[in-house]
Amino acid sequence: MPSDTIQVGIFGGSGFYELLGDAREVTVDTPFGEPSAPVVVGEVGGRSVGFMPRHGLKHQLPPHKINYRANLWAMKELGASDVILPCAAGSLQKHVEPGHFVIADQVVDRTSGRIDTFYDGPETTHVSFAEPYDAEMRDTAIAAARSLGITVHERGTIVVIQGPRFSTKAESKWFSSMGWEVINMTQYPEVILARELEMAALNISLITDYDVGLEDDPDVEPVSHAAVVETFQANNAKLRDLLFEIIPALPLSPDRPALSALTGARFDVH
């Protein structure tokens, strides 16, 4: 295997910029411009891994300015079949508490103006997206979280807002009333771009606080800034342990739906 070839790509979120200690940086040129940062390539449990901070090395890229296409292309170019997309997130439901992890199984896109496809024509391509996240990866992550004693929700819908602003109370209450569990600003278009490149994707949502729509609920304690920071730091430490548990355990089965997403997806006129 070439030294810079990877099997698993990971996009780090806020405050999670260093994953691999003994590693090297690899710069990848893409047809879509520069990625957020070079890919840090190393090994976890004998498996080759690439890590990139999606917001840049100095968190200089807000969610709506990230070059998602370049980021995903870089991971695919290095050989990744699987990508892990952890993210800091807010809770939309009382039972999903700060400090919990959610392994999302569905996503709702509420962004606007983001480039969310590699296929602008002339070959029309419609990729199936009914199940955004890979079942095999999700099962592995759930089992790993349980083994580490992390409180994990085995499913959840993550609604992705445009940012950089947070939701109004009305918006947040609407999202909660729909039964959605998690709110975030970066998961889309990451996950659909992974699908278009035939990579399997896993989300791990790290719950830092309750979203603003739950503030008026008498059963929800107000969240202070200090508490959010404390939860944030604790979540990052738990995430590192979880990733080091997940990565060696991934089966990387070759017959998963995401890995052949382009089969039958193109509309050809003869």
C-alpha positions in Angstrom: 0.0 0.0 0.0 1.5 3.4 -0.9 2.4 5.4 2.2 -0.1 8.1 1.6 -3.0 5.8 0.7 -5.8 5.8 3.3 -8.8 3.6 4.0 -10.7 5.9 6.4 -11.1 9.6 6.3 -12.1 11.7 9.3 -13.3 15.3 9.3 -12.6 17.0 12.7 -15.0 19.5 14.1 -14.6 22.5 16.3 -11.8 22.1 18.8 -10.7 18.7 17.5 -7.7 19.5 15.3 -5.2 16.9 16.4 -6.0 13.2 16.1 -2.9 11.5 14.9 0.3 12.0 16.8 2.9 10.2 14.7 1.8 11.3 11.3 2.6 13.4 8.2 0.8 16.1 6.2 -0.3 15.4 2.7 -1.3 18.2 0.4 -3.9 17.2 -2.2 -4.7 19.3 -5.3 -8.3 19.1 -6.3 -10.3 20.3 -9.4 -12.4 22.3 -6.9 -9.7 24.4 -5.3 -8.0 24.0 -1.9 -9.3 21.9 0.9 -9.7 23.3 4.4 -6.2 22.0 5.3 -3.7 19.3 4.3 -4.7 15.7 5.2 -2.9 14.3 8.2 -2.1 10.7 7.4 -1.2 8.0 9.9 -2.4 4.7 11.4 -5.0 3.8 14.0 -5.0 0.1 15.0 -3.0 -0.8 12.0 -5.4 0.8 9.6 -4.5 3.8 7.4 -6.4 7.0 8.3 -6.5 10.5 7.0 -7.7 13.5 9.2 -8.7 17.0 8.1 -10.1 19.9 10.3 -13.1 21.0 8.2 -12.9 24.5 9.6 -9.2 24.9 8.8 -6.2 24.7 11.1 -7.2 28.0 12.9 -10.9 27.6 12.7 -10.9 30.3 10.1 -13.7 28.9 7.9 -17.3 29.4 9.0 -19.7 26.6 8.0 -21.0 28.3 4.9 -17.5 29.0 3.5 -16.1 25.5 3.8 -15.0 24.0 0.4 -16.9 20.8 1.0 -16.2 19.5 -2.5 -12.5 19.9 -2.2 -12.5 18.3 1.2 -14.3 15.2 0.2 -12.4 14.9 -3.1 -9.1 14.9 -1.2 -10.2 12.0 0.9 -11.4 10.0 -2.1 -8.2 10.9 -4.0 -6.1 9.3 -1.2 -8.2 6.2 -1.4 -10.8 6.4 1.4 -13.8 4.1 1.1 -15.2 5.3 4.4 -15.5 8.7 6.0 -16.4 9.6 9.6 -18.1 12.9 10.0 -18.2 13.8 13.7 -19.7 17.2 14.7 -20.5 19.3 17.7 -24.3 19.7 17.8 -27.2 21.0 19.8 -30.1 18.9 21.1 -33.7 19.4 20.0 -35.2 16.9 22.4 -35.1 16.7 26.2 -34.0 13.1 26.3 -30.9 13.9 24.2 -28.8 15.5 26.9 -25.6 17.5 26.7 -22.7 15.0 26.9 -24.6 12.3 25.0 -23.6 11.1 21.5 -26.0 10.5 18.7 -25.3 8.2 15.8 -27.5 9.8 13.2 -29.4 7.8 10.6 -31.1 10.6 8.8 -30.4 14.2 7.7 -32.6 17.2 6.9 -31.1 19.9 4.7 -32.1 23.5 5.7 -29.0 25.2 4.2 -29.1 27.5 1.2 -26.7 28.3 -1.6 -24.2 25.6 -0.8 -22.7 23.6 -3.7 -23.9 20.1 -3.0 -23.1 18.1 -6.1 -20.1 17.1 -8.2 -22.4 16.6 -11.2 -23.5 19.8 -13.0 -24.0 18.2 -16.4 -24.0 17.5 -19.2 -24.3 13.9 -17.8 -27.3 14.1 -15.5 -26.8 12.1 -12.3 -29.4 11.4 -9.6 -27.8 9.5 -6.6 -30.1 7.6 -4.2 -30.0 9.2 -0.8 -32.8 7.5 1.1 -30.4 6.2 3.7 -27.6 8.8 4.1 -25.5 6.9 6.6 -23.9 3.5 6.3 -25.6 0.8 8.4 -22.4 -1.2 8.9 -20.5 1.8 10.2 -23.3 2.8 12.4 -23.5 -0.6 14.0 -19.8 -0.6 14.6 -19.9 2.9 16.2 -22.8 2.0 18.5 -21.1 -1.1 19.7 -17.9 0.8 20.3 -19.6 3.5 22.3 -21.4 1.0 24.5 -18.1 -0.8 25.2 -16.6 2.6 26.3 -19.6 3.4 28.5 -20.5 6.4 26.4 -24.2 7.3 26.5 -25.2 6.9 22.8 -28.5 7.3 20.9 -28.6 4.6 18.2 -30.5 6.7 15.7 -31.4 10.4 15.2 -32.3 12.9 12.6 -29.8 15.8 12.2 -31.2 19.0 10.8 -28.5 21.2 9.2 -28.9 24.9 9.2 -27.0 27.4 7.1 -25.3 29.4 9.8 -23.3 31.2 10.8 -26.2 32.4 12.9 -28.0 30.1 15.3 -31.8 29.4 15.0 -34.5 31.6 16.3 -36.7 30.2 19.0 -39.5 29.7 16.5 -37.3 27.8 14.1 -35.9 25.7 16.9 -39.3 24.8 18.2 -40.4 23.9 14.7 -37.5 21.5 14.3 -38.2 20.0 17.7 -41.9 19.6 16.9 -40.9 17.6 13.8 -39.3 15.0 16.1 -35.8 15.7 14.9 -33.1 15.2 17.5 -30.0 17.1 16.5 -29.1 20.4 15.0 -25.7 21.3 13.3 -24.3 23.5 10.6 -21.8 21.3 8.6 -23.2 17.8 8.1 -24.7 18.9 4.8 -23.4 18.8 2.1 -20.6 16.7 3.5 -22.7 13.5 3.6 -24.2 13.8 0.1 -20.8 14.6 -1.5 -19.4 11.5 0.1 -22.2 9.5 -1.4 -21.6 11.0 -4.9 -18.0 9.9 -4.6 -19.1 6.4 -3.5 -17.8 6.6 0.0 -19.7 5.3 3.0 -20.4 7.8 5.7 -20.8 7.8 9.5 -22.0 10.7 11.6 -21.2 11.0 15.3 -23.0 14.0 16.9 -21.5 15.3 20.1 -24.2 17.1 22.0 -22.9 20.2 23.7 -26.1 21.9 24.8 -29.9 22.2 24.3 -31.0 24.3 21.4 -32.7 27.6 22.0 -36.2 26.3 21.4 -36.1 24.3 24.6 -35.1 27.2 26.8 -38.8 27.8 27.8 -39.3 24.2 28.9 -39.5 24.1 32.7 -37.9 20.7 32.8 -34.8 21.8 31.0 -32.1 23.5 33.0 -30.6 26.7 31.5 -27.2 26.0 30.0 -24.3 28.3 30.9 -21.4 29.1 28.6 -19.0 27.5 31.1 -21.1 24.3 31.1 -21.0 24.2 27.3 -17.3 24.6 27.2 -16.8 21.9 29.8 -19.1 19.5 27.9 -17.3 20.4 24.6 -13.9 19.5 26.0 -15.2 16.3 27.6 -16.9 15.2 24.4 -13.7 15.7 22.4 -11.8 13.5 24.8 -14.5 10.8 24.5 -14.6 11.2 20.7 -10.9 10.4 20.4 -11.3 7.2 22.5 -14.3 6.3 20.4 -12.6 6.8 17.1 -9.6 4.7 18.2 -12.2 1.9 19.1 -14.2 2.2 15.9 -11.5 2.4 13.2 -9.8 -1.0 13.7 -13.3 -2.6 14.1 -14.8 -1.4 10.8 -15.5 -4.4 8.5 -15.1 -2.2 5.4 -17.3 -4.6 3.5 -17.0 -4.1 -0.3 -20.7 -4.7 -1.1 -22.3 -1.8 0.8 -24.8 0.3 -1.2 -22.9 3.6 -0.9 -19.8 2.1 -2.6 -21.8 1.6 -5.8 -24.0 4.7 -5.6 -23.4 5.7 -9.2 -24.6 2.4 -10.6 -27.9 3.2 -12.4 -27.7 6.9 -11.3 -26.9 8.4 -14.6 -29.6 9.4 -17.1 -28.3 8.8 -20.6 -30.1 9.9 -23.8 -29.1 8.1 -26.9 
